[in-house]
Amino acid sequence: MKRGNWLPATAAALLLAGCASSTPPLYQWTGYQPQVYEYFKGQKSPQEQIDALEKALQDIRGKGHTPPPGFHAHLGMLYASIGSEQQAEQELQAEKQLFPESATYMDFLLKKKTGAPKAADPKAADSKAAGQKAAGQKAADQTVAGQKNADPTTAKQ
């Protein structure tokens, strides 16, 4: 009877030993999740959130860890919201470099940030005005052509 008792005890010891050794986390989430929550609540200004995220980033890097996916993108969006375009671009590029799977979305955000023509851009304003003028001329030509082809008997009624 003693001979069969060692098997369950050994199995239990091996299972518990397997659970005891844990791998370190891949990313350090310090401060990120609370700041995202604060962002959606809207109770802190973007600058306060930027300060908190920058402090969290220093803590994460100080411990030799990697920030989680979305950390730099969120920080970049906050910088963009206060008008710090250069810092926003740096953060979006950092997100793209750390997480290549986000490259498509980061490229979209970077393109949207820089690709939209500004109202003060005279070339963009001229091309928009020319496009509107051409569309208006085409509509006018169609109206004139429609009147020429109209049935004269229906026009008098």
VEXRONU-331289 format. One record per atom (N, C-alpha, C): residue number from 1; residue in one letter; chain; atom name; x, z, y. Coordinates in Angstrom, 1 decimal, always signed. Layout:
- NUM  A  A  CA  X  Z  Y
...
END
This chain:
- 1  M  A  N  +0.8  +0.0  -1.2
- 1  M  A  CA  +0.0  +0.0  +0.0
- 1  M  A  C  +0.9  +0.0  +1.3
- 2  K  A  N  +2.0  +0.7  +1.3
- 2  K  A  CA  +2.8  +0.7  +2.4
- 2  K  A  C  +3.5  -0.6  +2.6
- 3  R  A  N  +3.6  -1.4  +1.6
- 3  R  A  CA  +4.2  -2.6  +1.6
- 3  R  A  C  +3.5  -3.6  +2.5
- 4  G  A  N  +2.1  -3.6  +2.5
- 4  G  A  CA  +1.3  -4.5  +3.3
- 4  G  A  C  +1.1  -4.1  +4.7
- 5  N  A  N  +1.4  -2.9  +5.1
- 5  N  A  CA  +1.2  -2.4  +6.4
- 5  N  A  C  +2.2  -3.0  +7.4
- 6  W  A  N  +3.3  -3.4  +7.0
- 6  W  A  CA  +4.3  -3.9  +8.0
- 6  W  A  C  +4.0  -5.2  +8.6
- 7  L  A  N  +3.2  -6.0  +7.9
- 7  L  A  CA  +2.9  -7.4  +8.4
- 7  L  A  C  +2.0  -7.3  +9.6
- 8  P  A  N  +0.9  -6.5  +9.6
- 8  P  A  CA  +0.1  -6.5  +10.9
- 8  P  A  C  +0.8  -5.8  +12.0
- 9  A  A  N  +1.7  -4.8  +11.7
- 9  A  A  CA  +2.4  -4.1  +12.8
- 9  A  A  C  +3.4  -5.1  +13.4
- 10  T  A  N  +4.1  -5.9  +12.6
- 10  T  A  CA  +5.1  -6.8  +13.1
- 10  T  A  C  +4.4  -7.9  +13.9
- 11  A  A  N  +3.3  -8.4  +13.4
- 11  A  A  CA  +2.5  -9.4  +14.2
- 11  A  A  C  +2.1  -8.9  +15.5
- 12  A  A  N  +1.6  -7.7  +15.6
- 12  A  A  CA  +1.1  -7.1  +16.8
- 12  A  A  C  +2.3  -6.9  +17.8
- 13  A  A  N  +3.5  -6.5  +17.2
- 13  A  A  CA  +4.7  -6.3  +18.1
- 13  A  A  C  +5.1  -7.6  +18.7
- 14  L  A  N  +5.1  -8.7  +17.9
- 14  L  A  CA  +5.5  -10.0  +18.3
- 14  L  A  C  +4.6  -10.5  +19.4
- 15  L  A  N  +3.3  -10.3  +19.2
- 15  L  A  CA  +2.3  -10.8  +20.2
- 15  L  A  C  +2.5  -10.0  +21.5
- 16  L  A  N  +2.7  -8.7  +21.5
- 16  L  A  CA  +2.9  -8.0  +22.7
- 16  L  A  C  +4.2  -8.3  +23.4
- 17  A  A  N  +5.2  -8.6  +22.6
- 17  A  A  CA  +6.5  -9.0  +23.2
- 17  A  A  C  +6.4  -10.3  +23.9
- 18  G  A  N  +5.6  -11.2  +23.3
- 18  G  A  CA  +5.4  -12.5  +23.9
- 18  G  A  C  +4.7  -12.4  +25.3
- 19  C  A  N  +3.8  -11.5  +25.4
- 19  C  A  CA  +3.0  -11.3  +26.6
- 19  C  A  C  +3.8  -10.6  +27.7
- 20  A  A  N  +4.8  -9.8  +27.3
- 20  A  A  CA  +5.6  -9.0  +28.2
- 20  A  A  C  +6.5  -9.9  +29.1
- 21  S  A  N  +7.0  -10.9  +28.5
- 21  S  A  CA  +7.9  -11.8  +29.3
- 21  S  A  C  +7.1  -12.8  +30.1
- 22  S  A  N  +7.1  -12.7  +31.4
- 22  S  A  CA  +6.4  -13.7  +32.2
- 22  S  A  C  +7.4  -14.5  +33.0
- 23  T  A  N  +7.0  -15.7  +33.2
- 23  T  A  CA  +7.8  -16.6  +34.0
- 23  T  A  C  +7.5  -16.3  +35.5
- 24  P  A  N  +8.4  -16.5  +36.4
- 24  P  A  CA  +8.2  -16.3  +37.8
- 24  P  A  C  +7.3  -17.4  +38.3
- 25  P  A  N  +6.5  -17.1  +39.3
- 25  P  A  CA  +5.6  -18.1  +39.9
- 25  P  A  C  +6.4  -19.3  +40.5
- 26  L  A  N  +5.8  -20.4  +40.4
- 26  L  A  CA  +6.4  -21.6  +40.9
- 26  L  A  C  +6.5  -21.7  +42.4
- 27  Y  A  N  +5.4  -21.1  +43.0
- 27  Y  A  CA  +5.3  -21.1  +44.5
- 27  Y  A  C  +5.1  -19.7  +45.0
- 28  Q  A  N  +5.5  -19.5  +46.2
- 28  Q  A  CA  +5.2  -18.2  +46.8
- 28  Q  A  C  +4.0  -18.4  +47.8
- 29  W  A  N  +2.9  -17.7  +47.6
- 29  W  A  CA  +1.7  -17.9  +48.4
- 29  W  A  C  +1.6  -16.9  +49.6
- 30  T  A  N  +2.6  -16.2  +49.9
- 30  T  A  CA  +2.6  -15.1  +50.9
- 30  T  A  C  +2.0  -15.7  +52.2
- 31  G  A  N  +0.9  -15.1  +52.6
- 31  G  A  CA  +0.3  -15.4  +53.9
- 31  G  A  C  -0.4  -16.7  +54.0
- 32  Y  A  N  -0.3  -17.6  +53.1
- 32  Y  A  CA  -1.0  -18.9  +53.2
- 32  Y  A  C  -2.5  -18.8  +53.0
- 33  Q  A  N  -2.9  -18.2  +51.9
- 33  Q  A  CA  -4.3  -18.2  +51.6
- 33  Q  A  C  -5.1  -17.4  +52.7
- 34  P  A  N  -4.6  -16.3  +53.1
- 34  P  A  CA  -5.4  -15.6  +54.2
- 34  P  A  C  -5.5  -16.5  +55.5
- 35  Q  A  N  -4.4  -17.2  +55.8
- 35  Q  A  CA  -4.5  -18.1  +57.0
- 35  Q  A  C  -5.4  -19.2  +56.9
- 36  V  A  N  -5.5  -19.8  +55.7
- 36  V  A  CA  -6.5  -20.9  +55.4
- 36  V  A  C  -7.9  -20.3  +55.6
- 37  Y  A  N  -8.1  -19.1  +55.1
- 37  Y  A  CA  -9.4  -18.5  +55.2
- 37  Y  A  C  -9.7  -18.2  +56.7
- 38  E  A  N  -8.7  -17.7  +57.5
- 38  E  A  CA  -8.9  -17.5  +58.9
- 38  E  A  C  -9.2  -18.8  +59.6
- 39  Y  A  N  -8.6  -19.8  +59.2
- 39  Y  A  CA  -8.8  -21.1  +59.8
- 39  Y  A  C  -10.3  -21.6  +59.7
- 40  F  A  N  -10.8  -21.4  +58.5
- 40  F  A  CA  -12.2  -21.8  +58.2
- 40  F  A  C  -13.2  -20.9  +58.9
- 41  K  A  N  -12.8  -19.6  +59.1
- 41  K  A  CA  -13.7  -18.7  +59.8
- 41  K  A  C  -13.7  -19.0  +61.3
- 42  G  A  N  -12.6  -19.5  +61.8
- 42  G  A  CA  -12.5  -19.9  +63.2
- 42  G  A  C  -12.4  -18.7  +64.1
- 43  Q  A  N  -11.9  -17.5  +63.6
- 43  Q  A  CA  -11.8  -16.4  +64.5
- 43  Q  A  C  -10.4  -16.2  +65.1
- 44  K  A  N  -9.5  -16.9  +64.7
- 44  K  A  CA  -8.1  -16.9  +65.3
- 44  K  A  C  -7.8  -18.2  +66.0
- 45  S  A  N  -7.0  -18.1  +67.0
- 45  S  A  CA  -6.6  -19.4  +67.7
- 45  S  A  C  -5.6  -20.1  +66.8
- 46  P  A  N  -5.5  -21.4  +67.0
- 46  P  A  CA  -4.5  -22.2  +66.2
- 46  P  A  C  -3.1  -21.6  +66.4
- 47  Q  A  N  -2.8  -21.2  +67.7
- 47  Q  A  CA  -1.4  -20.7  +67.9
- 47  Q  A  C  -1.2  -19.4  +67.1
- 48  E  A  N  -2.2  -18.5  +67.0
- 48  E  A  CA  -2.0  -17.3  +66.2
- 48  E  A  C  -1.8  -17.6  +64.7
- 49  Q  A  N  -2.5  -18.6  +64.3
- 49  Q  A  CA  -2.4  -19.1  +62.9
- 49  Q  A  C  -1.0  -19.7  +62.6
- 50  I  A  N  -0.5  -20.5  +63.6
- 50  I  A  CA  +0.8  -21.0  +63.5
- 50  I  A  C  +1.9  -20.0  +63.4
- 51  D  A  N  +1.8  -19.0  +64.3
- 51  D  A  CA  +2.7  -17.9  +64.3
- 51  D  A  C  +2.7  -17.1  +62.9
- 52  A  A  N  +1.6  -16.9  +62.4
- 52  A  A  CA  +1.5  -16.2  +61.1
- 52  A  A  C  +2.1  -17.0  +60.0
- 53  L  A  N  +1.8  -18.3  +60.0
- 53  L  A  CA  +2.3  -19.2  +59.0
- 53  L  A  C  +3.8  -19.4  +59.1
- 54  E  A  N  +4.3  -19.5  +60.3
- 54  E  A  CA  +5.8  -19.6  +60.5
- 54  E  A  C  +6.5  -18.3  +60.0
- 55  K  A  N  +5.9  -17.1  +60.2
- 55  K  A  CA  +6.5  -15.9  +59.7
- 55  K  A  C  +6.4  -15.9  +58.2
- 56  A  A  N  +5.3  -16.3  +57.6
- 56  A  A  CA  +5.2  -16.4  +56.2
- 56  A  A  C  +6.2  -17.3  +55.6
- 57  L  A  N  +6.4  -18.4  +56.3
- 57  L  A  CA  +7.4  -19.4  +55.8
- 57  L  A  C  +8.8  -18.8  +55.8
- 58  Q  A  N  +9.1  -18.1  +56.8
- 58  Q  A  CA  +10.5  -17.4  +56.9
- 58  Q  A  C  +10.6  -16.4  +55.7
- 59  D  A  N  +9.5  -15.7  +55.5
- 59  D  A  CA  +9.6  -14.7  +54.4
- 59  D  A  C  +9.8  -15.4  +53.0
- 60  I  A  N  +9.0  -16.5  +52.8
- 60  I  A  CA  +9.1  -17.3  +51.6
- 60  I  A  C  +10.5  -17.8  +51.4
- 61  R  A  N  +11.1  -18.4  +52.4
- 61  R  A  CA  +12.4  -19.0  +52.3
- 61  R  A  C  +13.5  -17.9  +52.2
- 62  G  A  N  +13.2  -16.8  +52.9
- 62  G  A  CA  +14.2  -15.6  +52.8
- 62  G  A  C  +14.3  -15.1  +51.4
- 63  K  A  N  +13.2  -15.2  +50.6
- 63  K  A  CA  +13.3  -14.8  +49.2
- 63  K  A  C  +13.7  -15.9  +48.2
- 64  G  A  N  +14.0  -17.0  +48.8
- 64  G  A  CA  +14.5  -18.2  +48.0
- 64  G  A  C  +13.4  -18.9  +47.2
- 65  H  A  N  +12.2  -18.7  +47.7
- 65  H  A  CA  +11.0  -19.4  +47.0
- 65  H  A  C  +10.6  -20.6  +47.7
- 66  T  A  N  +9.7  -21.3  +47.1
- 66  T  A  CA  +9.1  -22.6  +47.7
- 66  T  A  C  +7.7  -22.3  +48.2
- 67  P  A  N  +7.4  -22.8  +49.4
- 67  P  A  CA  +6.0  -22.7  +49.8
- 67  P  A  C  +5.0  -23.5  +48.9
- 68  P  A  N  +3.8  -23.1  +48.9
- 68  P  A  CA  +2.8  -23.8  +48.0
- 68  P  A  C  +2.4  -25.2  +48.5
- 69  P  A  N  +1.8  -26.0  +47.7
- 69  P  A  CA  +1.3  -27.3  +48.2
- 69  P  A  C  +0.3  -27.1  +49.3
- 70  G  A  N  +0.4  -27.9  +50.3
- 70  G  A  CA  -0.5  -27.8  +51.4
- 70  G  A  C  -0.1  -26.9  +52.5
- 71  F  A  N  +0.9  -26.1  +52.3
- 71  F  A  CA  +1.4  -25.2  +53.4
- 71  F  A  C  +1.9  -25.9  +54.6
- 72  H  A  N  +2.8  -26.9  +54.4
- 72  H  A  CA  +3.3  -27.6  +55.5
- 72  H  A  C  +2.3  -28.6  +56.1
- 73  A  A  N  +1.4  -29.1  +55.3
- 73  A  A  CA  +0.3  -30.0  +55.8
- 73  A  A  C  -0.6  -29.2  +56.7
- 74  H  A  N  -1.0  -28.0  +56.3
- 74  H  A  CA  -1.8  -27.1  +57.1
- 74  H  A  C  -1.2  -26.8  +58.4
- 75  L  A  N  +0.1  -26.4  +58.3
- 75  L  A  CA  +0.9  -26.1  +59.5
- 75  L  A  C  +1.0  -27.3  +60.4
- 76  G  A  N  +1.1  -28.5  +59.9
- 76  G  A  CA  +1.2  -29.7  +60.6
- 76  G  A  C  -0.1  -30.0  +61.3
- 77  M  A  N  -1.2  -29.8  +60.6
- 77  M  A  CA  -2.5  -30.0  +61.3
- 77  M  A  C  -2.8  -29.0  +62.4
- 78  L  A  N  -2.3  -27.8  +62.2
- 78  L  A  CA  -2.4  -26.8  +63.3
- 78  L  A  C  -1.6  -27.2  +64.5
- 79  Y  A  N  -0.4  -27.7  +64.3
- 79  Y  A  CA  +0.4  -28.2  +65.4
- 79  Y  A  C  -0.2  -29.4  +66.1
- 80  A  A  N  -0.8  -30.3  +65.3
- 80  A  A  CA  -1.5  -31.4  +65.9
- 80  A  A  C  -2.7  -31.0  +66.8
- 81  S  A  N  -3.3  -29.9  +66.3
- 81  S  A  CA  -4.5  -29.4  +67.1
- 81  S  A  C  -4.2  -28.9  +68.4
- 82  I  A  N  -2.9  -28.4  +68.6
- 82  I  A  CA  -2.5  -27.9  +69.9
- 82  I  A  C  -1.7  -28.9  +70.7
- 83  G  A  N  -1.5  -30.1  +70.1
- 83  G  A  CA  -0.8  -31.2  +70.8
- 83  G  A  C  +0.7  -31.2  +70.6
- 84  S  A  N  +1.2  -30.5  +69.7
- 84  S  A  CA  +2.7  -30.5  +69.4
- 84  S  A  C  +2.9  -31.6  +68.3
- 85  E  A  N  +2.9  -32.9  +68.8
- 85  E  A  CA  +2.9  -34.0  +67.9
- 85  E  A  C  +4.2  -34.1  +67.1
- 86  Q  A  N  +5.4  -33.8  +67.7
- 86  Q  A  CA  +6.6  -33.9  +67.0
- 86  Q  A  C  +6.7  -32.9  +65.9
- 87  Q  A  N  +6.3  -31.6  +66.2
- 87  Q  A  CA  +6.3  -30.6  +65.1
- 87  Q  A  C  +5.3  -30.9  +64.0
- 88  A  A  N  +4.2  -31.5  +64.4
- 88  A  A  CA  +3.2  -31.9  +63.4
- 88  A  A  C  +3.7  -32.9  +62.5
- 89  E  A  N  +4.4  -33.9  +63.0
- 89  E  A  CA  +5.0  -34.9  +62.2
- 89  E  A  C  +6.1  -34.4  +61.3
- 90  Q  A  N  +6.9  -33.4  +61.8
- 90  Q  A  CA  +7.9  -32.8  +61.0
- 90  Q  A  C  +7.3  -32.1  +59.8
- 91  E  A  N  +6.2  -31.4  +60.0
- 91  E  A  CA  +5.6  -30.6  +58.9
- 91  E  A  C  +4.9  -31.5  +57.9
- 92  L  A  N  +4.3  -32.6  +58.4
- 92  L  A  CA  +3.7  -33.6  +57.4
- 92  L  A  C  +4.8  -34.3  +56.6
- 93  Q  A  N  +5.9  -34.6  +57.2
- 93  Q  A  CA  +7.0  -35.2  +56.5
- 93  Q  A  C  +7.6  -34.2  +55.5
- 94  A  A  N  +7.7  -32.9  +55.8
- 94  A  A  CA  +8.2  -31.9  +54.9
- 94  A  A  C  +7.2  -31.8  +53.7
- 95  E  A  N  +5.9  -31.8  +53.9
- 95  E  A  CA  +4.9  -31.8  +52.8
- 95  E  A  C  +5.1  -33.0  +51.9
- 96  K  A  N  +5.3  -34.1  +52.5
- 96  K  A  CA  +5.5  -35.4  +51.8
- 96  K  A  C  +6.8  -35.3  +50.9
- 97  Q  A  N  +7.8  -34.7  +51.5
- 97  Q  A  CA  +9.1  -34.6  +50.7
- 97  Q  A  C  +9.0  -33.6  +49.6
- 98  L  A  N  +8.4  -32.5  +49.8
- 98  L  A  CA  +8.3  -31.4  +48.8
- 98  L  A  C  +7.3  -31.8  +47.7
- 99  F  A  N  +6.3  -32.5  +48.0
- 99  F  A  CA  +5.2  -32.8  +47.1
- 99  F  A  C  +4.9  -34.3  +47.2
- 100  P  A  N  +5.7  -35.1  +46.4
- 100  P  A  CA  +5.5  -36.6  +46.5
- 100  P  A  C  +4.1  -37.1  +46.2
- 101  E  A  N  +3.4  -36.3  +45.4
- 101  E  A  CA  +2.0  -36.7  +45.0
- 101  E  A  C  +1.1  -36.7  +46.2
- 102  S  A  N  +1.5  -36.1  +47.3
- 102  S  A  CA  +0.7  -36.0  +48.5
- 102  S  A  C  +1.1  -37.1  +49.5
- 103  A  A  N  +2.0  -38.0  +49.1
- 103  A  A  CA  +2.5  -39.0  +50.0
- 103  A  A  C  +1.4  -39.9  +50.6
- 104  T  A  N  +0.5  -40.3  +49.8
- 104  T  A  CA  -0.6  -41.2  +50.3
- 104  T  A  C  -1.4  -40.6  +51.4
- 105  Y  A  N  -1.7  -39.3  +51.1
- 105  Y  A  CA  -2.5  -38.6  +52.1
- 105  Y  A  C  -1.7  -38.3  +53.4
- 106  M  A  N  -0.5  -37.9  +53.2
- 106  M  A  CA  +0.4  -37.6  +54.4
- 106  M  A  C  +0.6  -38.9  +55.2
- 107  D  A  N  +0.8  -40.0  +54.5
- 107  D  A  CA  +1.0  -41.3  +55.2
- 107  D  A  C  -0.3  -41.6  +56.0
- 108  F  A  N  -1.4  -41.4  +55.4
- 108  F  A  CA  -2.7  -41.6  +56.1
- 108  F  A  C  -2.8  -40.8  +57.4
- 109  L  A  N  -2.4  -39.5  +57.2
- 109  L  A  CA  -2.5  -38.6  +58.4
- 109  L  A  C  -1.5  -39.0  +59.5
- 110  L  A  N  -0.3  -39.4  +59.0
- 110  L  A  CA  +0.8  -39.8  +60.0
- 110  L  A  C  +0.3  -41.1  +60.7
- 111  K  A  N  -0.2  -42.0  +59.9
- 111  K  A  CA  -0.7  -43.3  +60.5
- 111  K  A  C  -1.9  -43.0  +61.5
- 112  K  A  N  -2.8  -42.2  +61.1
- 112  K  A  CA  -3.9  -41.9  +61.9
- 112  K  A  C  -3.4  -41.2  +63.2
- 113  K  A  N  -2.4  -40.4  +63.1
- 113  K  A  CA  -1.9  -39.6  +64.3
- 113  K  A  C  -1.2  -40.6  +65.2
- 114  T  A  N  -0.5  -41.6  +64.7
- 114  T  A  CA  +0.3  -42.5  +65.6
- 114  T  A  C  -0.4  -43.8  +65.7
- 115  G  A  N  -1.2  -44.2  +64.8
- 115  G  A  CA  -1.8  -45.6  +64.8
- 115  G  A  C  -2.9  -45.8  +65.8
- 116  A  A  N  -3.6  -44.7  +66.2
- 116  A  A  CA  -4.8  -44.9  +67.1
- 116  A  A  C  -4.3  -45.3  +68.5
- 117  P  A  N  -4.8  -46.4  +69.0
- 117  P  A  CA  -4.4  -46.8  +70.4
- 117  P  A  C  -4.9  -45.8  +71.4
- 118  K  A  N  -4.0  -45.5  +72.3
- 118  K  A  CA  -4.4  -44.5  +73.4
- 118  K  A  C  -5.1  -45.2  +74.5
- 119  A  A  N  -5.9  -44.5  +75.2
- 119  A  A  CA  -6.7  -45.1  +76.3
- 119  A  A  C  -5.8  -45.6  +77.4
- 120  A  A  N  -4.6  -44.9  +77.6
- 120  A  A  CA  -3.7  -45.3  +78.7
- 120  A  A  C  -2.8  -46.5  +78.3
- 121  D  A  N  -2.9  -47.0  +77.1
- 121  D  A  CA  -2.1  -48.1  +76.6
- 121  D  A  C  -2.8  -49.4  +77.2
- 122  P  A  N  -2.2  -50.1  +78.1
- 122  P  A  CA  -2.8  -51.3  +78.7
- 122  P  A  C  -2.9  -52.4  +77.8
- 123  K  A  N  -2.0  -52.6  +76.8
- 123  K  A  CA  -2.1  -53.7  +75.9
- 123  K  A  C  -3.3  -53.5  +75.0
- 124  A  A  N  -3.5  -52.3  +74.5
- 124  A  A  CA  -4.6  -52.0  +73.7
- 124  A  A  C  -5.9  -52.2  +74.4
- 125  A  A  N  -6.0  -51.8  +75.7
- 125  A  A  CA  -7.2  -51.9  +76.5
- 125  A  A  C  -7.5  -53.4  +76.8
- 126  D  A  N  -6.4  -54.2  +77.1
- 126  D  A  CA  -6.6  -55.7  +77.3
- 126  D  A  C  -7.1  -56.4  +76.1
- 127  S  A  N  -6.5  -56.1  +74.9
- 127  S  A  CA  -6.9  -56.7  +73.7
- 127  S  A  C  -8.4  -56.4  +73.3
- 128  K  A  N  -8.7  -55.1  +73.6
- 128  K  A  CA  -10.1  -54.7  +73.3
- 128  K  A  C  -11.1  -55.4  +74.3
- 129  A  A  N  -10.7  -55.5  +75.5
- 129  A  A  CA  -11.6  -56.2  +76.5
- 129  A  A  C  -11.7  -57.7  +76.2
- 130  A  A  N  -10.6  -58.3  +75.7
- 130  A  A  CA  -10.6  -59.7  +75.4
- 130  A  A  C  -11.5  -59.9  +74.2
- 131  G  A  N  -11.5  -59.0  +73.2
- 131  G  A  CA  -12.3  -59.1  +72.0
- 131  G  A  C  -13.8  -59.0  +72.4
- 132  Q  A  N  -14.1  -58.0  +73.3
- 132  Q  A  CA  -15.5  -57.9  +73.8
- 132  Q  A  C  -15.9  -59.1  +74.5
- 133  K  A  N  -15.1  -59.7  +75.4
- 133  K  A  CA  -15.4  -60.9  +76.1
- 133  K  A  C  -15.7  -62.0  +75.2
- 134  A  A  N  -14.9  -62.2  +74.2
- 134  A  A  CA  -15.1  -63.3  +73.2
- 134  A  A  C  -16.4  -63.1  +72.5
- 135  A  A  N  -16.7  -61.9  +72.1
- 135  A  A  CA  -17.9  -61.6  +71.4
- 135  A  A  C  -19.1  -61.9  +72.3
- 136  G  A  N  -19.0  -61.5  +73.5
- 136  G  A  CA  -20.1  -61.8  +74.5
- 136  G  A  C  -20.3  -63.2  +74.7
- 137  Q  A  N  -19.2  -64.0  +74.9
- 137  Q  A  CA  -19.3  -65.4  +75.1
- 137  Q  A  C  -19.9  -66.1  +73.9
- 138  K  A  N  -19.6  -65.7  +72.7
- 138  K  A  CA  -20.1  -66.3  +71.4
- 138  K  A  C  -21.6  -66.0  +71.4
- 139  A  A  N  -22.0  -64.8  +71.8
- 139  A  A  CA  -23.5  -64.5  +71.8
- 139  A  A  C  -24.2  -65.4  +72.8
- 140  A  A  N  -23.6  -65.6  +73.9
- 140  A  A  CA  -24.2  -66.4  +75.0
- 140  A  A  C  -24.3  -67.8  +74.5
- 141  D  A  N  -23.3  -68.3  +73.9
- 141  D  A  CA  -23.3  -69.7  +73.4
- 141  D  A  C  -24.4  -69.9  +72.3
- 142  Q  A  N  -24.6  -68.9  +71.5
- 142  Q  A  CA  -25.6  -69.0  +70.5
- 142  Q  A  C  -27.0  -69.0  +71.1
- 143  T  A  N  -27.2  -68.2  +72.2
- 143  T  A  CA  -28.4  -68.1  +72.9
- 143  T  A  C  -28.8  -69.5  +73.5
- 144  V  A  N  -27.8  -70.1  +74.2
- 144  V  A  CA  -28.0  -71.4  +74.8
- 144  V  A  C  -28.3  -72.4  +73.7
- 145  A  A  N  -27.5  -72.4  +72.6
- 145  A  A  CA  -27.8  -73.4  +71.6
- 145  A  A  C  -29.2  -73.2  +71.0
- 146  G  A  N  -29.6  -72.0  +70.9
- 146  G  A  CA  -30.9  -71.7  +70.4
- 146  G  A  C  -32.0  -72.2  +71.3
- 147  Q  A  N  -31.8  -72.2  +72.6
- 147  Q  A  CA  -32.8  -72.7  +73.5
- 147  Q  A  C  -32.8  -74.2  +73.5
- 148  K  A  N  -31.7  -74.9  +73.3
- 148  K  A  CA  -31.6  -76.3  +73.2
- 148  K  A  C  -32.4  -76.8  +72.0
- 149  N  A  N  -32.3  -76.1  +70.9
- 149  N  A  CA  -32.9  -76.5  +69.6
- 149  N  A  C  -34.3  -76.0  +69.5
- 150  A  A  N  -34.8  -75.3  +70.5
- 150  A  A  CA  -36.2  -74.7  +70.4
- 150  A  A  C  -37.2  -75.9  +70.5
- 151  D  A  N  -38.3  -75.7  +69.9
- 151  D  A  CA  -39.4  -76.7  +69.9
- 151  D  A  C  -40.0  -76.6  +71.3
- 152  P  A  N  -40.1  -77.8  +72.0
- 152  P  A  CA  -40.6  -77.8  +73.4
- 152  P  A  C  -42.1  -77.5  +73.4
- 153  T  A  N  -42.8  -77.7  +72.3
- 153  T  A  CA  -44.3  -77.5  +72.3
- 153  T  A  C  -44.6  -76.0  +72.2
- 154  T  A  N  -43.7  -75.2  +71.5
- 154  T  A  CA  -43.9  -73.8  +71.5
- 154  T  A  C  -43.5  -73.1  +72.7
- 155  A  A  N  -42.5  -73.7  +73.5
- 155  A  A  CA  -42.0  -73.1  +74.7
- 155  A  A  C  -43.1  -73.1  +75.8
- 156  K  A  N  -44.0  -74.1  +75.8
- 156  K  A  CA  -45.0  -74.2  +76.9
- 156  K  A  C  -46.2  -73.3  +76.6
- 157  Q  A  N  -46.3  -72.9  +75.4
- 157  Q  A  CA  -47.5  -72.1  +75.1
- 157  Q  A  C  -47.3  -70.7  +75.6
END
